Amino acid sequence: MAASVSSNKVDLAVAGPRVARDDPDTARLELARDPVFARVAEEPARIRHDGHVGSGLPGRVALTDTAAVGTELRAFTVADIDGAARMLAERHARHRAVEPLLPAIDDFRPHVAREFSADGASGAVSLRAGEVDGYVIGTRQEDPIGPHVRIALAGSASREPERIRDLYAAASRIWVDAGLTRHFAFVPAVDDLVEPWHRLSFGTSAALAARASDRQAVPNGGATVRLSTAEDLRDAARLDLLLHEHLERAPSFSGLPQRDLDWFVDDWRTTWDDPKYTHFIAEREGRPVGHLLLYRRPAGDLRVPAASIDLANAATLPEVRGSGVGLALTAYAIEWARANGYRAITTDWRMTNLEASRFWPARGFRPTFYRLYRSIP
Ligand SMILES: CC(C)(COP(=O)(O)OP(=O)(O)OC[C@H]1O[C@@H](n2cnc3c(N)ncnc32)[C@H](O)[C@@H]1OP(=O)(O)O)[C@@H](O)C(=O)NCCC(=O)NCCS
């Protein structure tokens, strides 16, 4: 099927509604309805990715700071994929030591190759004694706000965290020359890997997160939670519209396209025929007051744990917030996931969604990746 329901909270993947799409590029699934993620890619790529990057680097650049003597930078080429895959393997091993729910991956070459073979991909690589010791690859994307560059989950790694700043300096020159002044980077939620990006003026705009689906005592919060049916279509659409409106307001200012209830009804219509989704409704005195959507996110990228399911969309009516409906829905969904053989549950939120950015961490979700954002100027 093409696109179905808002599987994605995001705001990302972040917190607004997302639409899951069948797409082998799992990175695209992350936030499909989030403008940050919705790829339109209508315009031809302006950046070449054959190693002769547009207005790119003038050959090799030798770095001169003390820690980097002997390090060279140049444009990323196909010949660098194996070396970059080794760096990504090191990064992921480090990341898994911090977050054991992350998937075990044998071969990182396809992850790097996928980034570099995407339309509009370009980047920089650093070499020490002739060996790749870091890289950054970004791809040109398009959203309702305009063109931007995305450095995806497998788009950067550096043995020396500080070196990422030199790599970004080299690559961003190409992007800004091509008129691309909005930059997103997905970076492991490991302090010393994130920190150098903050010193490049990147801010944290969203989190991807995970937790184990262990046994839950389900509080009822005065609400009854049940699996939904197609009869619940309009209530699900209304609750999703609430989330959409919530994200339009301060401080998210999502910039998502205006949608009315009919649009959401259409979007949700096929949910109950699609095995990718499981949806729950919470009721008080027979009245729907909240909902939660689980989405079977395809495995295969660096963030999707084995045997996991994604908590892709949730909302409660404004007048019941703070009274336990969200707790009841979340505990019910986690318990349902555990009972159905899912060992982990993922989710994501925009940092500017105040409710979500407080509620999900308090429910035990640990950030796995941060989405960082910089706009120039
Ligand atoms: C995020 C959201 C789903 C949470 O739902 P909710 O119904 O407010 O959740 P609850 O009422 O169960 O819990 C909210 C807080 O109230 C507390 N609470 C619950 N019942 C309570 C009670 N009877 N007395 C006092 N506090 C209570 C909870 O402990 C929680 O606080 P904590 O996170 O500090 O522990 C809701 O805020 C929402 O719909 N927001 C807008 C849409 C949105 O952002 N959705 C998420 C997309 S990613």
Ligand as a Chemical Component Dictionary entry (heavy atoms), coordinates in Angstrom:
data_LIG
# 
_chem_comp.id                   LIG 
_chem_comp.type                 NON-POLYMER 
_chem_comp.pdbx_formal_charge   0 
_chem_comp.three_letter_code    LIG 
# 
loop_
_chem_comp_atom.comp_id 
_chem_comp_atom.atom_id 
_chem_comp_atom.alt_atom_id 
_chem_comp_atom.type_symbol 
_chem_comp_atom.charge 
_chem_comp_atom.model_Cartn_x 
_chem_comp_atom.model_Cartn_y 
_chem_comp_atom.model_Cartn_z 
_chem_comp_atom.pdbx_ordinal 
LIG C1  C1  C 0 1.418  13.490 25.601 1  
LIG C2  C2  C 0 -0.029 13.190 25.998 2  
LIG C3  C3  C 0 -0.537 12.071 25.113 3  
LIG C4  C4  C 0 -0.017 12.690 27.453 4  
LIG O1  O1  O 0 -1.359 12.327 27.794 5  
LIG P1  P1  P 0 -2.051 12.758 29.177 6  
LIG O2  O2  O 0 -3.444 12.270 29.109 7  
LIG O3  O3  O 0 -1.817 14.165 29.512 8  
LIG O4  O4  O 0 -1.220 11.832 30.191 9  
LIG P2  P2  P 0 -1.458 11.599 31.738 10 
LIG O5  O5  O 0 -2.539 12.483 32.248 11 
LIG O6  O6  O 0 -1.630 10.146 31.987 12 
LIG O7  O7  O 0 -0.032 11.998 32.344 13 
LIG C5  C5  C 0 0.457  13.313 32.223 14 
LIG C6  C6  C 0 1.125  13.698 33.542 15 
LIG O8  O8  O 0 0.115  13.810 34.537 16 
LIG C7  C7  C 0 0.431  12.947 35.626 17 
LIG N1  N1  N 0 -0.834 12.440 36.175 18 
LIG C8  C8  C 0 -1.619 11.493 35.644 19 
LIG N2  N2  N 0 -2.716 11.324 36.426 20 
LIG C9  C9  C 0 -2.598 12.180 37.452 21 
LIG C10 C10 C 0 -3.426 12.479 38.565 22 
LIG N3  N3  N 0 -4.561 11.834 38.794 23 
LIG N4  N4  N 0 -2.987 13.435 39.411 24 
LIG C11 C11 C 0 -1.822 14.088 39.202 25 
LIG N5  N5  N 0 -1.005 13.845 38.130 26 
LIG C12 C12 C 0 -1.407 12.899 37.284 27 
LIG C13 C13 C 0 1.270  11.852 35.005 28 
LIG O9  O9  O 0 2.055  11.195 35.994 29 
LIG C14 C14 C 0 2.087  12.639 34.011 30 
LIG O10 O10 O 0 3.125  13.328 34.642 31 
LIG P3  P3  P 0 4.650  12.764 34.542 32 
LIG O11 O11 O 0 4.949  12.545 33.082 33 
LIG O12 O12 O 0 5.430  13.862 35.183 34 
LIG O13 O13 O 0 4.666  11.471 35.319 35 
LIG C15 C15 C 0 -0.922 14.443 25.947 36 
LIG O14 O14 O 0 -0.283 15.490 26.640 37 
LIG C16 C16 C 0 -1.200 14.945 24.537 38 
LIG O15 O15 O 0 -2.098 14.434 23.867 39 
LIG N6  N6  N 0 -0.468 15.994 24.093 40 
LIG C17 C17 C 0 -0.726 16.623 22.796 41 
LIG C18 C18 C 0 -0.476 15.660 21.673 42 
LIG C19 C19 C 0 0.914  15.087 21.757 43 
LIG O16 O16 O 0 1.875  15.772 21.978 44 
LIG N7  N7  N 0 0.985  13.766 21.599 45 
LIG C20 C20 C 0 2.218  13.071 21.647 46 
LIG C21 C21 C 0 2.799  13.094 20.283 47 
LIG S1  S1  S 0 4.475  12.580 20.299 48 
# 
loop_
_chem_comp_bond.comp_id 
_chem_comp_bond.atom_id_1 
_chem_comp_bond.atom_id_2 
_chem_comp_bond.value_order 
_chem_comp_bond.pdbx_ordinal 
LIG C1  C2  SING 1  
LIG C2  C3  SING 2  
LIG C2  C4  SING 3  
LIG C2  C15 SING 4  
LIG C4  O1  SING 5  
LIG O1  P1  SING 6  
LIG P1  O2  DOUB 7  
LIG P1  O3  SING 8  
LIG P1  O4  SING 9  
LIG O4  P2  SING 10 
LIG P2  O5  DOUB 11 
LIG P2  O6  SING 12 
LIG P2  O7  SING 13 
LIG O7  C5  SING 14 
LIG C5  C6  SING 15 
LIG C6  O8  SING 16 
LIG C6  C14 SING 17 
LIG O8  C7  SING 18 
LIG C7  N1  SING 19 
LIG C7  C13 SING 20 
LIG N1  C8  SING 21 
LIG N1  C12 SING 22 
LIG C8  N2  DOUB 23 
LIG N2  C9  SING 24 
LIG C9  C10 SING 25 
LIG C9  C12 DOUB 26 
LIG C10 N3  SING 27 
LIG C10 N4  DOUB 28 
LIG N4  C11 SING 29 
LIG C11 N5  DOUB 30 
LIG N5  C12 SING 31 
LIG C13 O9  SING 32 
LIG C13 C14 SING 33 
LIG C14 O10 SING 34 
LIG O10 P3  SING 35 
LIG P3  O11 DOUB 36 
LIG P3  O12 SING 37 
LIG P3  O13 SING 38 
LIG C15 O14 SING 39 
LIG C15 C16 SING 40 
LIG C16 O15 DOUB 41 
LIG C16 N6  SING 42 
LIG N6  C17 SING 43 
LIG C17 C18 SING 44 
LIG C18 C19 SING 45 
LIG C19 O16 DOUB 46 
LIG C19 N7  SING 47 
LIG N7  C20 SING 48 
LIG C20 C21 SING 49 
LIG C21 S1  SING 50 
# 
